[in-house]
Amino acid sequence: MIDKELLEILACPICKRSIVEEGNELICRACKKAYPVRDGIPIMLIDEARDLEKTNNK
């Protein structure tokens, strides 16, 4: 679980909007990307993001 203070200052690196924590990922609902959290560390790299639209359309 990500600290609430850290979660408040984190933003999507693509669109700069806020993100929400869901399970082991940080989700940007604006651009529909999911960023992994590994060992409690958010991996906010564009190359590491999972495209939610492609995942939901399978």
Secondary structure, 3 states (H helix, E strand, C coil): CCCHHHHHHCECCCCCCECEEECCEEEECCCCEEEEEECCEECCCHHHCEEHHHHHCC
